[in-house]
């Protein structure tokens, strides 16, 4: 019975990790995209002023 409980806990942790890790990756990509988007806009503004 203890082995079954251990397997169930391991399965729960694995399934939780399969859901949480991609969400963390997507959140990181979203933040990175927002940060680089702002710097791209600043670069475009500088280009337009120089032209």
PDB file of N, CA, C and O in Angstrom:
ATOM      1  N   UNK A   1       0.820  -1.193   0.000  1.00  0.00           N
ATOM      2  CA  UNK A   1       0.000   0.000   0.000  1.00  0.00           C
ATOM      3  C   UNK A   1       0.869   1.265   0.000  1.00  0.00           C
ATOM      4  O   UNK A   1       0.535   2.265  -0.634  1.00  0.00           O
ATOM      5  N   UNK A   2       1.984   1.195   0.721  1.00  0.00           N
ATOM      6  CA  UNK A   2       2.873   2.347   0.777  1.00  0.00           C
ATOM      7  C   UNK A   2       3.500   2.629  -0.590  1.00  0.00           C
ATOM      8  O   UNK A   2       3.696   3.785  -0.965  1.00  0.00           O
ATOM      9  N   UNK A   3       3.812   1.560  -1.330  1.00  0.00           N
ATOM     10  CA  UNK A   3       4.399   1.730  -2.664  1.00  0.00           C
ATOM     11  C   UNK A   3       3.397   2.394  -3.604  1.00  0.00           C
ATOM     12  O   UNK A   3       3.771   3.241  -4.415  1.00  0.00           O
ATOM     13  N   UNK A   4       2.140   2.015  -3.499  1.00  0.00           N
ATOM     14  CA  UNK A   4       1.103   2.614  -4.340  1.00  0.00           C
ATOM     15  C   UNK A   4       0.951   4.105  -4.045  1.00  0.00           C
ATOM     16  O   UNK A   4       0.781   4.916  -4.956  1.00  0.00           O
ATOM     17  N   UNK A   5       1.012   4.448  -2.776  1.00  0.00           N
ATOM     18  CA  UNK A   5       0.921   5.853  -2.381  1.00  0.00           C
ATOM     19  C   UNK A   5       2.127   6.634  -2.908  1.00  0.00           C
ATOM     20  O   UNK A   5       1.986   7.772  -3.355  1.00  0.00           O
ATOM     21  N   UNK A   6       3.298   6.027  -2.854  1.00  0.00           N
ATOM     22  CA  UNK A   6       4.511   6.668  -3.352  1.00  0.00           C
ATOM     23  C   UNK A   6       4.414   6.901  -4.857  1.00  0.00           C
ATOM     24  O   UNK A   6       4.786   7.965  -5.353  1.00  0.00           O
ATOM     25  N   UNK A   7       3.915   5.903  -5.576  1.00  0.00           N
ATOM     26  CA  UNK A   7       3.749   6.041  -7.027  1.00  0.00           C
ATOM     27  C   UNK A   7       2.735   7.138  -7.345  1.00  0.00           C
ATOM     28  O   UNK A   7       2.941   7.913  -8.278  1.00  0.00           O
ATOM     29  N   UNK A   8       1.656   7.212  -6.590  1.00  0.00           N
ATOM     30  CA  UNK A   8       0.643   8.235  -6.806  1.00  0.00           C
ATOM     31  C   UNK A   8       1.214   9.628  -6.563  1.00  0.00           C
ATOM     32  O   UNK A   8       0.934  10.553  -7.325  1.00  0.00           O
ATOM     33  N   UNK A   9       1.996   9.782  -5.528  1.00  0.00           N
ATOM     34  CA  UNK A   9       2.613  11.073  -5.232  1.00  0.00           C
ATOM     35  C   UNK A   9       3.595  11.450  -6.342  1.00  0.00           C
ATOM     36  O   UNK A   9       3.614  12.596  -6.791  1.00  0.00           O
ATOM     37  N   UNK A  10       4.399  10.504  -6.778  1.00  0.00           N
ATOM     38  CA  UNK A  10       5.360  10.773  -7.850  1.00  0.00           C
ATOM     39  C   UNK A  10       4.633  11.161  -9.136  1.00  0.00           C
ATOM     40  O   UNK A  10       5.064  12.073  -9.843  1.00  0.00           O
ATOM     41  N   UNK A  11       3.542  10.478  -9.438  1.00  0.00           N
ATOM     42  CA  UNK A  11       2.759  10.792 -10.628  1.00  0.00           C
ATOM     43  C   UNK A  11       2.147  12.189 -10.521  1.00  0.00           C
ATOM     44  O   UNK A  11       2.130  12.935 -11.500  1.00  0.00           O
ATOM     45  N   UNK A  12       1.655  12.538  -9.358  1.00  0.00           N
ATOM     46  CA  UNK A  12       1.099  13.870  -9.145  1.00  0.00           C
ATOM     47  C   UNK A  12       2.140  14.955  -9.305  1.00  0.00           C
ATOM     48  O   UNK A  12       1.867  15.990  -9.914  1.00  0.00           O
ATOM     49  N   UNK A  13       3.320  14.737  -8.773  1.00  0.00           N
ATOM     50  CA  UNK A  13       4.407  15.710  -8.901  1.00  0.00           C
ATOM     51  C   UNK A  13       4.814  15.852 -10.359  1.00  0.00           C
ATOM     52  O   UNK A  13       5.060  16.960 -10.835  1.00  0.00           O
ATOM     53  N   UNK A  14       4.886  14.726 -11.071  1.00  0.00           N
ATOM     54  CA  UNK A  14       5.261  14.757 -12.488  1.00  0.00           C
ATOM     55  C   UNK A  14       4.238  15.523 -13.312  1.00  0.00           C
ATOM     56  O   UNK A  14       4.604  16.366 -14.131  1.00  0.00           O
ATOM     57  N   UNK A  15       2.965  15.239 -13.102  1.00  0.00           N
ATOM     58  CA  UNK A  15       1.920  15.944 -13.841  1.00  0.00           C
ATOM     59  C   UNK A  15       1.913  17.435 -13.504  1.00  0.00           C
ATOM     60  O   UNK A  15       1.725  18.276 -14.383  1.00  0.00           O
ATOM     61  N   UNK A  16       2.117  17.751 -12.237  1.00  0.00           N
ATOM     62  CA  UNK A  16       2.195  19.155 -11.840  1.00  0.00           C
ATOM     63  C   UNK A  16       3.356  19.862 -12.514  1.00  0.00           C
ATOM     64  O   UNK A  16       3.215  20.999 -12.965  1.00  0.00           O
ATOM     65  N   UNK A  17       4.497  19.200 -12.586  1.00  0.00           N
ATOM     66  CA  UNK A  17       5.668  19.793 -13.235  1.00  0.00           C
ATOM     67  C   UNK A  17       5.429  19.977 -14.731  1.00  0.00           C
ATOM     68  O   UNK A  17       5.895  20.953 -15.318  1.00  0.00           O
ATOM     69  N   UNK A  18       4.705  19.045 -15.348  1.00  0.00           N
ATOM     70  CA  UNK A  18       4.417  19.151 -16.782  1.00  0.00           C
ATOM     71  C   UNK A  18       3.507  20.340 -17.080  1.00  0.00           C
ATOM     72  O   UNK A  18       3.504  20.847 -18.202  1.00  0.00           O
ATOM     73  N   UNK A  19       2.753  20.781 -16.110  1.00  0.00           N
ATOM     74  CA  UNK A  19       1.880  21.937 -16.295  1.00  0.00           C
ATOM     75  C   UNK A  19       2.597  23.224 -15.902  1.00  0.00           C
ATOM     76  O   UNK A  19       2.505  24.224 -16.615  1.00  0.00           O
ATOM     77  N   UNK A  20       3.303  23.210 -14.785  1.00  0.00           N
ATOM     78  CA  UNK A  20       3.901  24.429 -14.234  1.00  0.00           C
ATOM     79  C   UNK A  20       5.114  24.892 -15.037  1.00  0.00           C
ATOM     80  O   UNK A  20       5.250  26.086 -15.303  1.00  0.00           O
ATOM     81  N   UNK A  21       5.998  23.970 -15.427  1.00  0.00           N
ATOM     82  CA  UNK A  21       7.232  24.362 -16.111  1.00  0.00           C
ATOM     83  C   UNK A  21       6.957  25.072 -17.439  1.00  0.00           C
ATOM     84  O   UNK A  21       7.549  26.124 -17.678  1.00  0.00           O
ATOM     85  N   UNK A  22       6.085  24.550 -18.322  1.00  0.00           N
ATOM     86  CA  UNK A  22       5.799  25.312 -19.554  1.00  0.00           C
ATOM     87  C   UNK A  22       5.178  26.682 -19.289  1.00  0.00           C
ATOM     88  O   UNK A  22       5.446  27.633 -20.023  1.00  0.00           O
ATOM     89  N   UNK A  23       4.353  26.793 -18.250  1.00  0.00           N
ATOM     90  CA  UNK A  23       3.777  28.098 -17.923  1.00  0.00           C
ATOM     91  C   UNK A  23       4.857  29.083 -17.500  1.00  0.00           C
ATOM     92  O   UNK A  23       4.796  30.260 -17.854  1.00  0.00           O
ATOM     93  N   UNK A  24       5.840  28.612 -16.747  1.00  0.00           N
ATOM     94  CA  UNK A  24       6.947  29.477 -16.336  1.00  0.00           C
ATOM     95  C   UNK A  24       7.760  29.910 -17.556  1.00  0.00           C
ATOM     96  O   UNK A  24       8.163  31.068 -17.664  1.00  0.00           O
ATOM     97  N   UNK A  25       7.994  28.971 -18.468  1.00  0.00           N
ATOM     98  CA  UNK A  25       8.740  29.291 -19.692  1.00  0.00           C
ATOM     99  C   UNK A  25       7.976  30.326 -20.517  1.00  0.00           C
ATOM    100  O   UNK A  25       8.568  31.294 -20.995  1.00  0.00           O
ATOM    101  N   UNK A  26       6.668  30.131 -20.687  1.00  0.00           N
ATOM    102  CA  UNK A  26       5.875  31.082 -21.452  1.00  0.00           C
ATOM    103  C   UNK A  26       5.857  32.461 -20.793  1.00  0.00           C
ATOM    104  O   UNK A  26       5.928  33.480 -21.481  1.00  0.00           O
ATOM    105  N   UNK A  27       5.765  32.494 -19.478  1.00  0.00           N
ATOM    106  CA  UNK A  27       5.787  33.771 -18.772  1.00  0.00           C
ATOM    107  C   UNK A  27       7.130  34.477 -18.977  1.00  0.00           C
ATOM    108  O   UNK A  27       7.176  35.690 -19.185  1.00  0.00           O
ATOM    109  N   UNK A  28       8.213  33.714 -18.918  1.00  0.00           N
ATOM    110  CA  UNK A  28       9.537  34.292 -19.149  1.00  0.00           C
ATOM    111  C   UNK A  28       9.680  34.834 -20.561  1.00  0.00           C
ATOM    112  O   UNK A  28      10.242  35.912 -20.759  1.00  0.00           O
ATOM    113  N   UNK A  29       9.173  34.092 -21.548  1.00  0.00           N
ATOM    114  CA  UNK A  29       9.227  34.569 -22.930  1.00  0.00           C
ATOM    115  C   UNK A  29       8.389  35.831 -23.113  1.00  0.00           C
ATOM    116  O   UNK A  29       8.781  36.741 -23.843  1.00  0.00           O
ATOM    117  N   UNK A  30       7.242  35.884 -22.454  1.00  0.00           N
ATOM    118  CA  UNK A  30       6.382  37.058 -22.552  1.00  0.00           C
ATOM    119  C   UNK A  30       7.081  38.284 -21.975  1.00  0.00           C
ATOM    120  O   UNK A  30       7.054  39.357 -22.578  1.00  0.00           O
ATOM    121  N   UNK A  31       7.704  38.129 -20.818  1.00  0.00           N
ATOM    122  CA  UNK A  31       8.423  39.244 -20.198  1.00  0.00           C
ATOM    123  C   UNK A  31       9.583  39.675 -21.084  1.00  0.00           C
ATOM    124  O   UNK A  31       9.806  40.870 -21.278  1.00  0.00           O
ATOM    125  N   UNK A  32      10.327  38.707 -21.625  1.00  0.00           N
ATOM    126  CA  UNK A  32      11.462  39.010 -22.509  1.00  0.00           C
ATOM    127  C   UNK A  32      10.980  39.754 -23.746  1.00  0.00           C
ATOM    128  O   UNK A  32      11.620  40.709 -24.188  1.00  0.00           O
ATOM    129  N   UNK A  33       9.855  39.320 -24.305  1.00  0.00           N
ATOM    130  CA  UNK A  33       9.300  39.974 -25.489  1.00  0.00           C
ATOM    131  C   UNK A  33       8.906  41.415 -25.178  1.00  0.00           C
ATOM    132  O   UNK A  33       9.176  42.320 -25.967  1.00  0.00           O
ATOM    133  N   UNK A  34       8.267  41.626 -24.028  1.00  0.00           N
ATOM    134  CA  UNK A  34       7.872  42.982 -23.655  1.00  0.00           C
ATOM    135  C   UNK A  34       9.091  43.880 -23.442  1.00  0.00           C
ATOM    136  O   UNK A  34       9.083  45.043 -23.844  1.00  0.00           O
ATOM    137  N   UNK A  35      10.131  43.346 -22.813  1.00  0.00           N
ATOM    138  CA  UNK A  35      11.330  44.146 -22.569  1.00  0.00           C
ATOM    139  C   UNK A  35      12.037  44.494 -23.874  1.00  0.00           C
ATOM    140  O   UNK A  35      12.469  45.632 -24.059  1.00  0.00           O
ATOM    141  N   UNK A  36      12.157  43.533 -24.771  1.00  0.00           N
ATOM    142  CA  UNK A  36      12.838  43.798 -26.041  1.00  0.00           C
ATOM    143  C   UNK A  36      11.982  44.674 -26.941  1.00  0.00           C
ATOM    144  O   UNK A  36      12.516  45.443 -27.739  1.00  0.00           O
ATOM    145  N   UNK A  37      10.660  44.572 -26.826  1.00  0.00           N
ATOM    146  CA  UNK A  37       9.769  45.409 -27.634  1.00  0.00           C
ATOM    147  C   UNK A  37       9.961  46.878 -27.271  1.00  0.00           C
ATOM    148  O   UNK A  37       9.985  47.737 -28.152  1.00  0.00           O
ATOM    149  N   UNK A  38      10.098  47.168 -25.984  1.00  0.00           N
ATOM    150  CA  UNK A  38      10.316  48.542 -25.548  1.00  0.00           C
ATOM    151  C   UNK A  38      11.640  49.077 -26.063  1.00  0.00           C
ATOM    152  O   UNK A  38      11.712  50.225 -26.501  1.00  0.00           O
ATOM    153  N   UNK A  39      12.682  48.272 -26.018  1.00  0.00           N
ATOM    154  CA  UNK A  39      13.984  48.741 -26.491  1.00  0.00           C
ATOM    155  C   UNK A  39      13.970  48.905 -28.007  1.00  0.00           C
ATOM    156  O   UNK A  39      14.651  49.787 -28.529  1.00  0.00           O
ATOM    157  N   UNK A  40      13.205  48.071 -28.734  1.00  0.00           N
ATOM    158  CA  UNK A  40      13.076  48.221 -30.176  1.00  0.00           C
ATOM    159  C   UNK A  40      12.374  49.534 -30.521  1.00  0.00           C
ATOM    160  O   UNK A  40      12.759  50.220 -31.467  1.00  0.00           O
ATOM    161  N   UNK A  41      11.345  49.877 -29.750  1.00  0.00           N
ATOM    162  CA  UNK A  41      10.632  51.129 -29.998  1.00  0.00           C
ATOM    163  C   UNK A  41      11.548  52.324 -29.757  1.00  0.00           C
ATOM    164  O   UNK A  41      11.499  53.304 -30.502  1.00  0.00           O
ATOM    165  N   UNK A  42      12.383  52.250 -28.721  1.00  0.00           N
ATOM    166  CA  UNK A  42      13.312  53.338 -28.451  1.00  0.00           C
ATOM    167  C   UNK A  42      14.314  53.481 -29.595  1.00  0.00           C
ATOM    168  O   UNK A  42      14.658  54.596 -29.987  1.00  0.00           O
ATOM    169  N   UNK A  43      14.777  52.360 -30.123  1.00  0.00           N
ATOM    170  CA  UNK A  43      15.725  52.400 -31.239  1.00  0.00           C
ATOM    171  C   UNK A  43      15.056  52.997 -32.476  1.00  0.00           C
ATOM    172  O   UNK A  43      15.683  53.760 -33.211  1.00  0.00           O
ATOM    173  N   UNK A  44      13.800  52.657 -32.707  1.00  0.00           N
ATOM    174  CA  UNK A  44      13.075  53.217 -33.847  1.00  0.00           C
ATOM    175  C   UNK A  44      12.892  54.722 -33.694  1.00  0.00           C
ATOM    176  O   UNK A  44      13.011  55.474 -34.662  1.00  0.00           O
ATOM    177  N   UNK A  45      12.600  55.156 -32.462  1.00  0.00           N
ATOM    178  CA  UNK A  45      12.431  56.586 -32.210  1.00  0.00           C
ATOM    179  C   UNK A  45      13.739  57.330 -32.480  1.00  0.00           C
ATOM    180  O   UNK A  45      13.728  58.424 -33.043  1.00  0.00           O
ATOM    181  N   UNK A  46      14.854  56.743 -32.082  1.00  0.00           N
ATOM    182  CA  UNK A  46      16.148  57.383 -32.328  1.00  0.00           C
ATOM    183  C   UNK A  46      16.432  57.445 -33.823  1.00  0.00           C
ATOM    184  O   UNK A  46      16.955  58.447 -34.312  1.00  0.00           O
ATOM    185  N   UNK A  47      16.093  56.385 -34.555  1.00  0.00           N
ATOM    186  CA  UNK A  47      16.306  56.369 -36.006  1.00  0.00           C
ATOM    187  C   UNK A  47      15.475  57.444 -36.693  1.00  0.00           C
ATOM    188  O   UNK A  47      15.953  58.104 -37.616  1.00  0.00           O
ATOM    189  N   UNK A  48      14.241  57.624 -36.251  1.00  0.00           N
ATOM    190  CA  UNK A  48      13.370  58.606 -36.887  1.00  0.00           C
ATOM    191  C   UNK A  48      13.834  60.030 -36.596  1.00  0.00           C
ATOM    192  O   UNK A  48      13.696  60.911 -37.445  1.00  0.00           O
ATOM    193  N   UNK A  49      14.376  60.259 -35.420  1.00  0.00           N
ATOM    194  CA  UNK A  49      14.880  61.580 -35.085  1.00  0.00           C
ATOM    195  C   UNK A  49      16.135  61.910 -35.890  1.00  0.00           C
ATOM    196  O   UNK A  49      16.353  63.057 -36.279  1.00  0.00           O
ATOM    197  N   UNK A  50      16.954  60.893 -36.132  1.00  0.00           N
ATOM    198  CA  UNK A  50      18.201  61.120 -36.861  1.00  0.00           C
ATOM    199  C   UNK A  50      17.961  61.334 -38.345  1.00  0.00           C
ATOM    200  O   UNK A  50      18.783  61.967 -39.006  1.00  0.00           O
ATOM    201  N   UNK A  51      16.871  60.832 -38.885  1.00  0.00           N
ATOM    202  CA  UNK A  51      16.614  60.932 -40.334  1.00  0.00           C
ATOM    203  C   UNK A  51      16.092  62.306 -40.717  1.00  0.00           C
ATOM    204  O   UNK A  51      15.826  62.559 -41.892  1.00  0.00           O
TER     205      UNK A  51
END
